[in-house]
Amino acid sequence: MKTSPQQVNLRTEIVAGITTFFTMSYIVIVNPAILATEGTGLAFSGVMTATVLVCFLMTLLMGLYARLPFAVAPGMGINAFFTFTIILGEQVPWPIALGAVFWSGVLFLVISATPLREMIARAIPLGLRSAIAAGIGIFLTFIGLKSCGFIVADPVTLVRLGELDAKILVAVLGALVMIWLLRRKNPIAFLAGMVLVTAVALVCGWIPRPASLVAAPDFQSVFFKLDIWGALKIGLLPAVFSLMFTDLFDSISTFIGVSQACDILDETGQPRNLRQGLIVDALATLGAGLCGTSSGTTYIESSAGIEAGGRTGLTSVVTALCFLPCLFLAPVAAAVPAIATAPVLVLVGALMFRSITKVPLHSLEDALPAFLTMVLIPLTFSITQGILWGFLSHTALYIAGGRRRELPVTMYFLAALAAVLLLI
């Protein structure tokens, strides 16, 4: 029997909203830690302010407009793509990279408000979408292991095992604490692990103590500093489309998966208010570019609050309000070392990799494109390459295998688009 919004009481919604906040609060620290990686030019304090603003404004909009108990924040995986592929890999200045995020949000908004949303969602097979998620999981894990020094560069073998010193052991301890709490469905699992590792690092003198505990939000360094027109370059089209597609897949998968699992469905059995939810998601990406961070998306961690009883938009309103105090905690967040955030990246990567179970392996034309997608994302350090080669190889192998009639027309268009973007 479905639970209607009228059956949910105020106390339950408040508890659910707080639960969702604690489950995903790690993003306030981890996202700026990724985007402010050395060489990007982005300021940690500015990105943290942008992160909190996106979390607050878009989660609030999800509650008030879409009336759904989902929280929104800069997406894990997309932030790594933004940092390591677009800015560091392709040497794109960060204001132009933020402009690319903005335009991907515009495209996403157009798709969400038109029938194109359903056409694309139906055209791309579940196996390929699952492979993209698994590939991003491996990508995040690689970044986490690299950031804490567990693996290092090698001139002969490209990478090798780093020095297993005391810092690495403390990072492993933090991961074990997170796993232990995750097994018990504790909403502060990631946060508790990061706090423990940071405390040990402070005691051991590995990091300096923050000069202050609170500071005013940073609206100077990245807020509204995007270069919208500079992002309209042909060479950036693959990045813009990849940001849009990744965000679209992530959002649709989250809405459908969580809605089905938690029974947040309409009378027809479809996710409730899906169109409104995707519009908010698109606005989150557009708004993220304006604020100064990577694309915003709906978080799978919202399921924690839903399982705690959240069923209406009030849950999201409470979650949004919980983010506001974080605007003033930049000095404390900046003190968190890489050995504290690395376990989060590894574990989030592992959780995303679970989608591998949905990849069909019974036929070559299904298995090979999925395999290429998964391995190319981490090996090329580019989600773009994984997605484009996945589209292209899936279509080519289906045609070669005599199964072209099984391909929707939209898939042919996506494959042609992928070929053009690869040539560009």
C-alpha positions in Angstrom: 0.0 0.0 0.0 1.4 3.4 -1.0 2.0 6.1 1.6 0.3 9.4 0.7 1.8 12.7 1.7 -1.1 13.3 4.0 -0.2 10.3 6.1 3.2 11.7 7.0 3.6 13.8 10.1 5.8 16.9 10.6 8.2 15.2 13.1 8.9 12.3 10.6 9.6 14.7 7.8 12.0 16.8 10.0 13.9 13.7 11.1 14.1 12.4 7.5 15.5 15.7 6.3 18.2 15.8 9.0 19.0 12.2 8.2 19.5 13.0 4.5 21.7 16.0 5.4 24.1 13.9 7.5 24.2 11.2 4.9 25.5 13.5 2.2 27.2 16.3 4.3 30.6 14.9 3.2 30.1 16.7 -0.1 30.6 20.1 1.5 34.3 19.1 2.2 35.0 16.5 -0.6 33.7 18.6 -3.5 35.9 21.7 -2.9 38.8 19.4 -2.1 38.5 17.9 -5.6 37.9 21.1 -7.5 40.6 23.0 -5.7 43.2 20.4 -6.6 46.6 22.0 -7.2 46.8 23.4 -10.8 43.1 24.2 -11.3 43.3 27.8 -9.9 40.0 27.4 -8.0 39.9 28.6 -4.4 38.8 26.1 -1.8 36.7 28.7 0.1 35.0 29.9 -3.0 34.1 26.4 -4.2 32.9 25.5 -0.8 30.5 28.5 -0.7 29.3 27.6 -4.2 28.8 23.9 -3.1 26.7 25.0 -0.1 24.7 27.4 -2.2 23.8 24.7 -4.8 22.9 22.3 -2.0 20.7 24.8 -0.2 19.0 26.5 -3.1 18.4 23.5 -5.3 17.3 21.1 -2.5 14.9 23.8 -1.4 13.6 24.1 -4.9 13.2 20.3 -5.1 11.0 20.5 -2.0 9.0 23.5 -2.9 8.5 23.1 -6.7 8.9 19.3 -7.4 7.6 18.4 -3.9 9.9 15.5 -3.7 12.1 14.3 -0.7 15.3 14.4 -2.8 18.4 16.4 -2.1 20.6 18.0 -4.7 24.4 18.7 -4.6 27.4 18.8 -7.0 27.7 15.2 -8.3 30.5 12.9 -7.4 32.2 11.7 -10.6 31.1 14.8 -12.5 33.3 16.9 -10.2 36.3 14.6 -11.0 35.6 14.8 -14.7 35.3 18.6 -14.4 38.6 18.8 -12.6 40.9 16.2 -14.0 39.6 15.9 -17.6 38.4 19.4 -18.5 40.6 21.7 -16.5 43.8 19.7 -15.8 43.6 17.3 -18.8 42.5 19.6 -21.6 44.1 22.7 -20.0 40.8 24.6 -20.1 40.8 27.7 -17.8 38.4 27.3 -14.9 36.1 30.2 -15.9 35.5 28.6 -19.3 35.0 25.2 -17.7 32.3 26.7 -15.5 30.8 28.1 -18.7 30.7 24.6 -20.1 28.8 23.5 -17.0 26.3 26.3 -17.5 25.7 25.3 -21.2 25.3 21.6 -20.2 22.6 22.8 -17.8 20.9 24.7 -20.5 20.8 21.6 -22.8 19.6 19.5 -19.9 16.8 22.0 -19.2 15.7 21.9 -22.8 15.7 18.1 -22.8 13.9 17.9 -19.4 11.1 20.2 -20.6 10.5 18.4 -23.9 9.8 14.8 -25.1 13.5 14.5 -25.8 13.9 13.4 -22.2 11.9 10.2 -22.7 13.4 9.5 -26.2 17.0 9.6 -24.9 16.1 7.7 -21.7 14.5 4.9 -23.8 17.2 4.8 -26.5 20.2 4.2 -24.3 20.2 0.6 -23.0 20.4 0.0 -19.3 23.6 -2.0 -19.7 25.4 1.0 -21.2 24.1 3.3 -18.5 25.2 0.9 -15.9 28.6 0.6 -17.5 29.0 4.4 -17.3 28.2 4.4 -13.6 30.7 1.5 -13.0 33.4 3.2 -15.0 32.9 6.4 -13.0 33.2 4.4 -9.9 36.6 3.0 -11.0 37.6 6.6 -11.9 36.7 7.9 -8.5 38.6 5.1 -6.8 41.7 5.7 -8.8 41.6 9.4 -7.9 41.1 8.6 -4.2 44.0 6.2 -4.2 46.2 8.7 -6.0 45.3 11.6 -3.8 46.4 9.9 -0.6 49.6 8.5 -2.1 48.5 4.8 -2.1 49.4 4.7 -5.7 52.0 7.0 -7.4 53.3 7.7 -10.9 56.0 5.5 -12.3 58.0 6.3 -15.5 58.1 2.7 -16.6 54.8 1.1 -15.5 52.8 4.4 -15.4 51.6 3.7 -11.8 52.8 1.7 -8.9 52.2 1.2 -5.2 53.3 4.1 -3.0 55.0 4.1 0.3 52.8 2.5 3.0 53.6 5.0 5.7 51.7 6.0 8.8 49.5 8.4 6.9 48.3 5.6 4.6 47.6 3.4 7.5 45.5 6.2 9.1 43.6 6.6 5.8 42.9 2.8 5.9 41.7 3.1 9.5 39.3 5.9 8.4 38.0 3.7 5.6 37.4 0.8 8.0 35.4 3.1 10.3 33.3 4.3 7.4 32.6 0.7 6.3 31.7 -0.3 9.8 29.2 2.5 10.1 27.9 2.0 6.6 27.1 -1.6 7.4 25.0 -0.3 10.2 23.3 2.3 8.0 24.6 5.1 10.1 24.0 8.4 8.3 27.2 10.0 9.5 29.5 7.2 8.3 31.5 9.3 5.8 31.6 12.4 8.1 32.7 10.4 11.2 35.5 8.8 9.2 36.8 12.1 7.9 36.6 13.7 11.4 38.6 10.8 12.9 41.4 10.9 10.3 41.5 14.7 10.5 41.8 14.6 14.3 44.7 12.0 14.1 46.4 14.2 11.5 46.1 17.3 13.8 47.5 15.4 16.8 50.4 14.0 14.7 51.2 17.5 13.3 50.7 16.4 9.7 48.4 19.4 9.1 48.3 22.9 10.6 45.5 23.9 12.9 42.9 26.2 11.3 43.5 29.9 12.1 39.8 30.2 13.0 36.7 28.0 13.2 34.3 30.2 11.2 34.7 32.8 8.4 32.4 34.7 6.1 31.3 33.0 2.9 33.6 33.6 -0.1 31.5 35.4 -2.8 34.6 36.9 -4.5 36.8 34.2 -6.0 34.5 32.1 -8.2 30.9 33.3 -7.7 29.6 34.5 -11.1 33.1 34.3 -12.6 32.2 31.9 -15.3 33.0 32.7 -19.0 29.8 31.8 -20.8 30.8 32.9 -24.2 34.3 31.5 -24.0 32.8 28.1 -23.4 31.1 28.2 -26.9 34.1 26.7 -28.7 33.8 23.7 -31.0 36.6 21.9 -29.1 34.5 22.1 -25.9 31.4 20.5 -27.4 32.4 16.9 -26.3 32.8 18.1 -22.7 29.5 20.0 -22.7 27.6 17.0 -24.1 29.4 14.6 -21.7 28.5 16.7 -18.7 24.9 16.8 -19.9 24.6 13.1 -20.6 26.3 12.1 -17.4 24.0 14.3 -15.4 20.9 13.1 -17.3 21.8 9.4 -16.7 22.6 10.0 -13.1 19.4 11.9 -12.5 17.1 9.5 -14.3 18.7 6.5 -12.6 18.4 8.1 -9.2 14.8 9.1 -9.6 13.7 5.8 -11.0 15.8 3.6 -8.7 15.0 5.4 -5.5 11.3 5.9 -6.4 10.8 2.2 -7.2 12.7 1.1 -4.1 10.9 3.5 -1.7 7.5 3.4 -3.4 7.4 7.1 -4.3 5.2 6.4 -7.4 2.2 8.0 -9.0 -1.1 6.2 -10.0 0.5 4.8 -13.1 3.5 3.3 -11.3 5.9 5.9 -12.6 8.2 8.0 -10.4 6.2 10.8 -8.9 6.8 14.3 -10.4 9.7 13.1 -12.6 9.5 16.0 -15.0 9.6 18.6 -12.3 12.4 16.8 -10.6 14.5 16.7 -13.7 13.9 20.4 -14.3 15.2 21.1 -10.9 18.2 18.9 -11.6 18.8 20.8 -14.8 18.6 24.1 -13.0 21.1 22.8 -10.4 23.6 22.3 -13.2 23.0 25.7 -14.7 23.1 27.3 -11.3 26.3 25.4 -10.3 28.1 27.0 -13.2 26.9 30.4 -12.1 27.9 29.8 -8.4 31.3 28.4 -9.2 31.2 24.6 -9.0 30.7 21.5 -11.1 27.3 20.2 -12.1 24.6 19.6 -9.5 22.5 16.5 -9.4 20.0 14.5 -7.3 21.8 12.4 -4.7 21.2 8.7 -4.2 21.8 9.4 -0.5 18.3 10.9 -0.4 17.1 7.3 0.0 18.3 7.4 3.6 15.9 10.1 4.5 13.1 8.5 2.5 13.7 5.2 4.4 13.4 7.3 7.6 9.9 8.2 6.6 10.3 11.3 4.3 7.7 11.3 1.6 7.0 15.0 0.8 8.9 18.1 -0.2 9.1 19.1 3.4 11.9 16.6 3.9 14.0 18.5 1.2 13.2 21.8 2.8 14.6 20.6 6.1 17.7 19.2 4.4 18.3 22.5 2.6 18.1 24.5 5.8 20.7 22.2 7.4 23.2 23.2 4.8 23.0 26.9 5.6 25.4 26.9 8.6 28.0 25.2 6.5 28.5 28.5 4.6 30.6 29.8 7.6 32.8 26.7 8.2 35.3 27.0 5.4 38.4 27.3 7.7 37.5 24.0 9.4 36.7 22.3 6.1 39.9 23.5 4.4 41.9 21.8 7.2 40.7 18.3 6.2 43.6 16.5 4.6 43.6 14.3 1.5 44.0 11.1 3.6 40.6 11.9 5.1 38.7 12.5 1.9 40.4 9.7 -0.1 38.5 6.9 1.6 35.3 8.6 0.7 36.2 8.7 -2.9 37.2 5.0 -2.8 34.0 3.9 -1.1 31.7 6.0 -3.2 33.5 4.5 -6.2 32.8 1.0 -4.9 29.2 1.8 -4.3 28.8 3.1 -7.9 30.6 0.0 -9.2 27.7 -2.2 -8.0 25.8 -1.2 -11.1 28.1 -3.7 -13.0 25.5 -6.4 -12.1 23.1 -4.8 -14.5 25.4 -5.1 -17.5 24.3 -7.9 -19.9 27.2 -10.2 -20.8 25.4 -12.9 -22.8 26.2 -11.3 -26.2 29.3 -9.6 -27.6 27.4 -6.6 -29.0 26.2 -5.9 -25.4 29.3 -6.9 -23.5 32.0 -5.2 -25.5 30.6 -1.6 -25.6 29.9 -1.9 -21.9 33.5 -3.1 -21.3 35.0 -0.3 -23.5 33.0 2.3 -21.6 34.1 1.0 -18.2 37.8 0.8 -19.0 38.2 3.9 -21.1 36.8 6.2 -18.4 39.6 5.6 -15.9 42.3 4.7 -18.5 41.8 7.9 -20.5 41.0 9.9 -17.4 37.9 11.1 -19.3 34.2 10.3 -18.8 33.7 11.8 -22.3 35.7 9.1 -24.0 33.9 6.3 -22.2 30.5 7.7 -23.1 31.2 8.5 -26.8 33.0 5.2 -27.6 30.2 3.4 -25.8 27.5 5.0 -28.0 29.5 4.4 -31.1 30.6 0.8 -30.5 27.1 -0.3 -29.3 25.5 1.0 -32.5 28.2 -0.4 -34.8 28.2 -3.9 -33.2 24.4 -4.1 -33.3 24.4 -3.3 -37.0 27.3 -5.7 -37.7 25.5 -8.4 -35.7 22.3 -8.1 -37.7 20.3 -6.5 -34.9 19.9 -3.0 -36.3 16.1 -3.2 -36.1 16.5 -3.4 -32.3 18.1 0.0 -32.2 15.8 3.0 -31.8 16.2 5.9 -34.2 17.5 8.1 -31.3 20.4 5.7 -30.8 21.5 6.2 -34.4 21.5 10.0 -33.8 23.5 9.6 -30.6 26.1 7.4 -32.3 26.4 9.9 -35.2 26.8 12.7 -32.6 29.5 10.7 -30.8 31.4 10.2 -34.1 31.3 13.9 -34.8 32.4 14.8 -31.3 35.3 12.3 -31.4 36.5 13.8 -34.7 36.3 17.3 -33.1 
